[in-house]
Amino acid sequence: MKLKINKRLLLIFSYLLVGFLVVVAVKAITFTGPTEDPSGGNPDWPKINSVVGSTDVNMDNNGYVVVGDDMTFTDTFAAGNILVEFNATLAPSGSNNESFRVQIEVDGVMKQRIFMYTRATDGVSPSSPTTLVWAGSVSAGSHTIRVMIDNGGRNNILSQGTVFPRVLTITRGFN
């Protein structure tokens, strides 16, 4: 007995089978991200805010002060995770080896700190590219995030914002 196979029907059946398998595979993928355009105000989309300091500042302090008086951000937050990032180029004004501390604060509480040390070369303290990052969570309500610096009462700390802008970035609304 010879089995007669219709090639056209076999081809149609194989396309249907492949299509069915693709549909099953796509349905198995779970998309957990937001489903609206960010401009639609979907609260599921991460919200990113930045503060940019583009002026030159010379900080002479003995104790913590806000970097350039412009690295502060206050807003109303939903409860959840936040990511805070500070980037700047800072340089002691002295001609000796210098150290200073930079920290991120949320509502006046230190969350992350970095200790910087610059070694003078030929009587010049070099600029120090500085990045400081903190990830944590906040409760619902108004919060103030700021970047503070302390030179320990030694030489002034310079930030040439006109050349190397300071940037404080806050990302929220992610898991």
C-alpha positions as CSV (number, residue, x, y, z in Angstrom):
1,M,0.0,0.0,0.0
2,K,1.4,3.3,-1.1
3,L,0.6,6.4,1.0
4,K,-0.1,9.4,-1.1
5,I,0.9,12.7,0.6
6,N,-0.3,16.0,-0.7
7,K,2.7,18.3,-0.6
8,R,0.5,21.4,-0.5
9,L,-1.5,20.1,2.5
10,L,1.7,19.2,4.3
11,L,3.1,22.6,3.8
12,I,-0.1,24.3,5.0
13,F,-0.1,22.0,8.1
14,S,3.6,22.8,8.9
15,Y,2.9,26.6,8.7
16,L,-0.1,26.2,11.0
17,L,2.0,24.1,13.4
18,V,4.8,26.7,13.4
19,G,2.4,29.5,13.9
20,F,0.7,27.7,16.8
21,L,4.1,27.1,18.5
22,V,5.1,30.8,18.1
23,V,1.8,31.9,19.7
24,V,2.4,29.5,22.6
25,A,5.9,30.8,23.1
26,V,4.9,34.4,23.0
27,K,2.1,33.8,25.5
28,A,4.6,32.2,27.8
29,I,6.7,35.4,28.0
30,T,5.5,37.6,30.8
31,F,5.9,41.3,30.3
32,T,6.1,43.0,33.7
33,G,7.0,46.5,32.6
34,P,4.8,49.5,32.1
35,T,2.3,49.5,29.3
36,E,1.8,53.2,28.6
37,D,3.9,55.9,27.1
38,P,5.9,57.8,29.7
39,S,4.3,61.0,28.7
40,G,0.9,59.5,29.7
41,G,1.9,59.9,33.4
42,N,2.2,56.2,34.1
43,P,3.5,55.9,37.7
44,D,5.3,52.6,36.7
45,W,7.9,54.4,34.6
46,P,11.1,55.4,36.4
47,K,11.3,59.1,37.0
48,I,14.6,60.8,36.6
49,N,15.5,64.3,37.9
50,S,18.8,66.1,37.6
51,V,20.3,69.2,39.2
52,V,23.2,70.7,37.3
53,G,25.7,73.1,38.9
54,S,27.4,75.1,36.2
55,T,29.1,77.9,38.2
56,D,32.6,77.9,39.7
57,V,32.6,77.5,43.4
58,N,35.4,77.8,46.0
59,M,34.3,76.0,49.2
60,D,36.3,77.1,52.3
61,N,34.8,75.1,55.1
62,N,35.5,73.4,58.4
63,G,32.7,70.9,58.5
64,Y,30.2,69.7,55.9
65,V,28.6,72.3,53.5
66,V,26.4,71.8,50.4
67,V,28.6,71.4,47.3
68,G,28.2,74.8,45.5
69,D,24.9,75.5,47.2
70,D,23.2,74.0,44.2
71,M,23.5,70.2,44.8
72,T,20.2,70.0,46.7
73,F,16.9,68.4,45.5
74,T,13.6,68.4,47.3
75,D,10.4,66.7,46.1
76,T,7.5,64.6,47.1
77,F,8.3,60.9,46.7
78,A,6.2,57.8,46.6
79,A,7.4,55.0,48.9
80,G,10.0,52.9,47.1
81,N,13.6,52.6,45.8
82,I,15.7,55.5,44.7
83,L,19.2,55.8,43.1
84,V,21.2,58.9,43.8
85,E,24.3,59.7,41.7
86,F,26.7,62.6,42.1
87,N,29.4,63.5,39.5
88,A,31.9,66.3,39.7
89,T,35.5,67.3,39.3
90,L,36.8,68.6,42.5
91,A,40.3,70.0,43.4
92,P,41.9,71.3,46.5
93,S,43.3,74.8,46.0
94,G,46.6,74.1,47.9
95,S,49.9,72.9,46.7
96,N,50.2,70.0,49.1
97,N,48.7,66.6,49.3
98,E,45.1,67.1,50.3
99,S,42.1,65.1,51.5
100,F,38.4,65.8,51.6
101,R,35.2,63.9,52.1
102,V,32.0,64.0,50.0
103,Q,28.7,62.5,51.1
104,I,25.1,62.0,50.0
105,E,22.5,62.9,52.6
106,V,18.7,62.2,52.6
107,D,16.8,64.4,55.0
108,G,20.1,65.3,56.8
109,V,21.2,61.7,57.3
110,M,24.4,60.5,55.7
111,K,23.7,57.6,53.3
112,Q,27.0,57.3,51.4
113,R,30.5,58.9,51.9
114,I,33.7,58.9,49.9
115,F,37.1,59.9,51.2
116,M,39.3,61.6,48.5
117,Y,43.0,62.1,48.6
118,T,45.0,64.0,46.0
119,R,48.7,63.9,45.8
120,A,50.4,67.1,44.8
121,T,52.7,66.9,41.8
122,D,55.3,69.7,41.3
123,G,53.4,71.8,43.9
124,V,50.0,71.4,42.2
125,S,47.0,69.4,43.6
126,P,45.3,67.7,40.7
127,S,41.6,67.7,39.9
128,S,39.8,64.6,41.1
129,P,36.9,63.2,39.1
130,T,34.4,62.2,41.8
131,T,31.5,59.8,41.5
132,L,29.4,58.9,44.4
133,V,26.3,56.6,44.2
134,W,23.7,55.5,46.8
135,A,20.8,53.1,46.2
136,G,18.2,52.7,48.9
137,S,14.5,53.3,49.7
138,V,12.5,56.2,51.0
139,S,9.1,56.4,52.6
140,A,6.2,58.3,51.0
141,G,6.4,62.1,51.5
142,S,8.7,65.1,51.0
143,H,12.5,64.4,51.1
144,T,15.6,66.5,50.6
145,I,18.6,65.0,49.0
146,R,21.9,66.9,49.0
147,V,25.6,66.4,48.4
148,M,27.9,67.7,51.1
149,I,31.7,68.3,51.2
150,D,34.1,68.7,54.1
151,N,37.7,69.7,53.6
152,G,38.6,69.3,57.3
153,G,39.5,72.9,57.6
154,R,42.4,72.7,55.2
155,N,42.7,74.3,51.8
156,N,39.6,75.4,49.8
157,I,38.0,72.9,47.5
158,L,37.3,74.1,44.0
159,S,34.6,73.0,41.6
160,Q,34.9,74.6,38.1
161,G,31.3,74.1,37.1
162,T,31.8,76.3,34.0
163,V,34.2,73.7,32.7
164,F,33.1,70.5,34.4
165,P,29.4,70.8,35.6
166,R,28.4,69.1,38.8
167,V,25.5,66.8,38.3
168,L,23.1,65.3,41.0
169,T,20.8,62.7,39.5
170,I,17.9,61.0,41.3
171,T,16.1,58.0,39.7
172,R,13.0,56.6,41.4
173,G,10.1,54.4,40.6
174,F,11.9,51.2,39.8
175,N,12.1,47.7,41.4
